[in-house]
Amino acid sequence: MSSATDCPLEEAMLAPRLSVVVLLWVLPISWVVHDVEEILTIEPWSRRWTRRIDGQTSGFGVQKRLVAVLASTRRQYTLAVGLVGCIVVGATIAGTLDPTGVGLVVYLTILGGYFLHAFVHLGQSALLRGYTPGVVTAVLVVVPSSLFLYWRLFAAGVVDARLVAVTATGGLLSFVPIVVGANWAARRLDDWGS
């Protein structure tokens, strides 16, 4: 007769199930901290960069396109953040309700996209040679909290390298349509509400 302690996954999920389930909420909490930086800085950053490149005929090609994509009002950005937040919280709920099945896969996919998007922030800042909204918390919050989550989930035996690689790839591929879709919807909602 076997006991729950014969299987590391069962042991990890039975006794500390609450701790693993609670652990999953680190993602939306760190996401809020990260997005507060973006919300607070997007509008002044957009004005400054738009003025800086307006009228420039050379030397700002890629930067112009990047600023055009990123530039936003605080209201529009907050709407977009709220829409993405629904996805982050939804994935976290899925992970807490089903921490060994599809719910976990959904959660890990969003976690992977969240983790890898920190490097998008670093790339944007490198391209513009300066601050971009969210880059500070990308380094100080997104990367450490994501690595902490992966470390704890590995330690609990809930994930393995293959699952993390597959879901992180899915997260990276889904990141662009989620963000672009949220920004598009936020602009439509903002226009409608004006």
C-alpha positions in Angstrom: 0.0 0.0 0.0 1.4 3.4 -1.0 1.1 6.6 0.9 1.0 10.2 -0.3 4.6 10.6 0.6 5.6 8.0 -2.1 5.0 10.6 -4.8 6.7 13.9 -4.6 4.0 15.7 -6.6 1.3 14.3 -4.3 3.3 15.3 -1.2 3.9 18.7 -2.6 0.3 19.2 -3.4 -1.3 17.7 -0.3 0.5 19.2 2.7 1.6 22.5 1.2 -1.2 22.7 -1.3 -2.2 26.0 0.3 1.3 27.3 0.1 1.5 26.5 -3.7 -1.9 28.0 -4.3 -1.0 31.1 -2.4 2.3 31.2 -4.1 0.6 31.6 -7.5 -0.8 35.0 -6.4 2.8 36.4 -6.4 2.3 36.9 -10.2 -0.7 39.3 -10.1 0.7 41.1 -7.1 4.1 41.7 -8.9 2.2 42.5 -12.1 0.3 45.3 -10.3 3.5 46.8 -8.9 5.1 46.7 -12.4 2.1 48.2 -14.1 1.7 51.0 -11.5 5.2 52.3 -12.7 4.0 52.1 -16.3 0.7 53.9 -15.6 2.4 56.7 -13.6 5.1 57.3 -16.3 3.4 56.6 -19.6 1.9 60.0 -20.3 4.8 62.3 -19.4 7.2 59.9 -21.2 4.9 59.9 -24.3 4.8 63.7 -24.4 8.5 64.0 -24.0 9.4 61.5 -26.6 6.8 62.7 -29.1 8.2 66.2 -28.9 11.7 65.0 -29.1 11.2 63.1 -32.4 8.5 65.3 -34.0 10.0 67.1 -37.0 13.1 64.9 -37.1 13.7 63.7 -40.6 16.6 61.3 -40.0 18.1 59.2 -37.3 14.9 58.3 -35.5 13.3 55.7 -37.9 13.0 52.8 -35.5 12.6 55.0 -32.5 9.7 56.9 -34.2 7.9 53.6 -34.8 8.5 52.4 -31.2 7.3 55.7 -29.7 4.2 55.6 -31.9 3.4 52.2 -30.6 4.1 53.0 -26.9 2.8 56.5 -26.7 -0.5 56.7 -24.9 -2.6 58.7 -22.5 -2.7 57.6 -18.9 -6.4 56.8 -19.3 -5.9 54.6 -22.4 -3.0 52.9 -20.8 -4.9 52.2 -17.6 -7.8 50.7 -19.6 -5.3 48.5 -21.4 -3.6 47.5 -18.1 -7.1 46.6 -16.7 -7.8 44.4 -19.6 -4.5 42.6 -19.4 -5.0 42.4 -15.6 -8.2 40.4 -16.2 -6.2 37.8 -18.1 -3.4 37.7 -15.4 -6.0 37.2 -12.6 -8.0 34.7 -14.7 -4.9 32.7 -15.3 -4.0 32.8 -11.6 -7.5 31.6 -10.7 -7.2 28.8 -13.3 -3.9 27.8 -11.7 -5.3 27.8 -8.2 -8.3 25.8 -9.1 -6.4 23.2 -11.2 -2.7 23.3 -10.0 -1.7 20.1 -11.6 -3.6 20.2 -15.0 -4.7 22.7 -17.6 -5.1 25.5 -15.1 -1.4 25.2 -14.3 -0.5 25.2 -18.0 -2.6 28.4 -18.5 -0.9 30.0 -15.4 2.6 29.0 -16.6 1.9 30.4 -20.1 1.0 33.8 -18.7 3.9 33.6 -16.2 6.3 32.9 -19.1 5.0 35.8 -21.1 5.3 38.1 -18.1 8.9 36.9 -17.4 10.1 37.3 -20.9 8.4 40.6 -21.5 10.9 42.1 -19.0 13.5 41.7 -21.7 11.3 43.5 -24.1 11.4 46.5 -21.7 15.2 46.2 -21.6 15.4 46.1 -25.4 13.1 49.2 -25.7 15.3 51.1 -23.3 18.4 50.1 -25.2 16.9 51.1 -28.5 15.8 54.5 -27.2 19.0 54.8 -25.1 17.1 55.8 -22.0 14.2 55.2 -19.7 11.0 53.6 -21.0 7.9 53.1 -18.8 8.2 49.9 -16.8 11.9 49.2 -17.2 12.8 49.8 -13.6 10.2 47.3 -12.2 11.0 44.9 -15.1 14.4 44.6 -13.6 13.6 45.0 -9.9 10.2 43.2 -9.7 9.3 41.2 -12.9 12.5 39.2 -13.2 13.1 38.4 -9.5 9.4 37.5 -8.8 9.2 35.3 -11.9 12.4 33.5 -11.0 11.2 33.1 -7.5 7.9 31.5 -8.7 9.8 29.1 -11.1 12.2 28.1 -8.3 9.4 27.4 -5.8 7.3 25.5 -8.4 10.4 23.4 -9.4 11.2 22.8 -5.7 7.6 21.6 -5.1 7.9 19.2 -8.0 5.0 20.9 -9.8 6.9 21.8 -12.9 9.8 20.5 -14.9 12.1 22.1 -17.5 10.2 20.9 -20.5 6.9 22.3 -19.2 8.5 25.6 -18.3 10.1 25.8 -21.8 6.9 25.0 -23.6 4.7 27.3 -21.6 7.2 30.2 -21.7 7.3 29.9 -25.5 3.5 29.9 -25.6 3.6 33.0 -23.3 6.0 34.8 -25.5 3.9 34.0 -28.6 0.7 35.1 -26.9 2.2 38.3 -25.3 2.1 40.4 -28.5 -1.6 39.7 -29.4 -2.7 40.1 -25.8 -1.0 43.5 -25.4 -1.9 44.7 -28.9 -5.5 43.6 -28.4 -5.7 45.3 -25.0 -4.3 48.5 -26.4 -6.7 48.4 -29.4 -9.7 47.8 -27.1 -8.5 50.5 -24.7 -8.4 53.0 -27.5 -11.9 52.0 -28.7 -13.2 52.2 -25.1 -11.6 55.6 -24.6 -13.0 57.0 -27.9 -16.4 55.6 -27.0 -16.3 57.1 -23.5 -15.2 60.5 -24.7 
